[in-house]
Amino acid sequence: MTQTIDAYTTISRVYRLMLNTKQFFAHEADIIQTIIRQEFSGRPLRILDAACGTGDVMSLLSADAPLNIQGLDGSQSMLSIALADPRLSGVSLSRCRWEQIGTYFKRYGRFDMIYLLGNSISHIQNVQALQALVNDCQAFLNPGGLLVFDIRNWSLEDGLLREKDRRPYSDDGEFSDGERTYHVSEKVGYDDETVRQVIEYEIVDGDKIHRPVVSYLMMLPEDALQLLKDSGFEARIHSRPIKYYWSYTVLVGKKLQANH
Ligand SMILES: C[S@@+](CC[C@H](N)C(=O)[O-])C[C@H]1O[C@@H](n2cnc3c(N)ncnc32)[C@H](O)[C@@H]1O
């Protein structure tokens, strides 16, 4: 969604500051490391972070031992931060929208693991686009390969999808990179027609105020599992809702056959 990608142009200024504070990247890297240990028992892997953003999860994953990992993201501003990170020197990082991921795969070939974490995949436009993305990933995974993504803990409340335990306003936060201090607040709303959660940020940077808006497609974990199965994956929930700063569920699709 263009609006979401555009929103990350301003969010990118505070993204790493906000999430590092919460040890969020380390938490995500731990999820991927656990799945790798459980599923691949040490064999060499080709891994794609298909929503790499600022690249922090990739650099944590390759901190201890070199890993054959590459990243893509639709936002040039998020990617620029990854590209400037010395921990990622030599790592292939590309700007690519999920809608064009087939072109990416044609260039880079097959992977053993594709992951999208950090509430990324829910930015997708609608269920059809999500199914298309999942199908594209399925087609370019090696047999036995995994597609891993998280969704927030969406739940049905009076027949409407909502984020469990989410308050309409989050606490305001102040984040400093040593040179600049940013004041960030957010307001959470819901568009019941498009079944999306809508988050309006306010980022105060000196005398400038930015108001980026992002939105997330809401779907129940069982519907996401079905979508993986419809694409030919054996699908499971890796972890029941994780109660961290946010509560979310990690889903794993395993490709069983070379050609589905
Ligand atoms: C919440 S950030 C997560 C980044 C990273 N995975 C992390 O955990 O820090 C979501 C990312 O999804 C990317 N994104 C959203 N829609 C996209 C699309 N249609 N194609 C490619 N990337 C997209 C955004 O640019 C952003 O970097």
Ligand as a Chemical Component Dictionary entry (heavy atoms), coordinates in Angstrom:
data_LIG
# 
_chem_comp.id                   LIG 
_chem_comp.type                 NON-POLYMER 
_chem_comp.pdbx_formal_charge   0 
_chem_comp.three_letter_code    LIG 
# 
loop_
_chem_comp_atom.comp_id 
_chem_comp_atom.atom_id 
_chem_comp_atom.alt_atom_id 
_chem_comp_atom.type_symbol 
_chem_comp_atom.charge 
_chem_comp_atom.model_Cartn_x 
_chem_comp_atom.model_Cartn_y 
_chem_comp_atom.model_Cartn_z 
_chem_comp_atom.pdbx_ordinal 
LIG C1  C1  C 0  6.890  -2.637 11.084 1  
LIG S1  S1  S 1  8.152  -2.610 9.866  2  
LIG C2  C2  C 0  9.076  -4.060 10.318 3  
LIG C3  C3  C 0  10.481 -4.040 9.821  4  
LIG C4  C4  C 0  11.339 -5.227 10.318 5  
LIG N1  N1  N 0  10.803 -6.496 9.882  6  
LIG C5  C5  C 0  11.441 -5.206 11.810 7  
LIG O1  O1  O 0  10.929 -6.109 12.454 8  
LIG O2  O2  O -1 12.020 -4.262 12.340 9  
LIG C6  C6  C 0  7.258  -3.111 8.420  10 
LIG C7  C7  C 0  8.076  -3.049 7.138  11 
LIG O3  O3  O 0  7.273  -3.566 6.072  12 
LIG C8  C8  C 0  7.586  -2.826 4.895  13 
LIG N2  N2  N 0  6.468  -2.928 3.927  14 
LIG C9  C9  C 0  5.179  -2.558 4.120  15 
LIG N3  N3  N 0  4.451  -2.798 3.006  16 
LIG C10 C10 C 0  5.307  -3.335 2.098  17 
LIG C11 C11 C 0  5.155  -3.809 0.759  18 
LIG N4  N4  N 0  3.969  -3.759 0.109  19 
LIG N5  N5  N 0  6.239  -4.309 0.128  20 
LIG C12 C12 C 0  7.444  -4.369 0.750  21 
LIG N6  N6  N 0  7.657  -3.926 2.031  22 
LIG C13 C13 C 0  6.592  -3.418 2.685  23 
LIG C14 C14 C 0  7.773  -1.412 5.406  24 
LIG O4  O4  O 0  8.489  -0.617 4.483  25 
LIG C15 C15 C 0  8.499  -1.646 6.730  26 
LIG O5  O5  O 0  9.899  -1.569 6.609  27 
# 
loop_
_chem_comp_bond.comp_id 
_chem_comp_bond.atom_id_1 
_chem_comp_bond.atom_id_2 
_chem_comp_bond.value_order 
_chem_comp_bond.pdbx_ordinal 
LIG C1  S1  SING 1  
LIG S1  C2  SING 2  
LIG S1  C6  SING 3  
LIG C2  C3  SING 4  
LIG C3  C4  SING 5  
LIG C4  N1  SING 6  
LIG C4  C5  SING 7  
LIG C5  O1  DOUB 8  
LIG C5  O2  SING 9  
LIG C6  C7  SING 10 
LIG C7  O3  SING 11 
LIG C7  C15 SING 12 
LIG O3  C8  SING 13 
LIG C8  N2  SING 14 
LIG C8  C14 SING 15 
LIG N2  C9  SING 16 
LIG N2  C13 SING 17 
LIG C9  N3  DOUB 18 
LIG N3  C10 SING 19 
LIG C10 C11 SING 20 
LIG C10 C13 DOUB 21 
LIG C11 N4  SING 22 
LIG C11 N5  DOUB 23 
LIG N5  C12 SING 24 
LIG C12 N6  DOUB 25 
LIG N6  C13 SING 26 
LIG C14 O4  SING 27 
LIG C14 C15 SING 28 
LIG C15 O5  SING 29 
# 
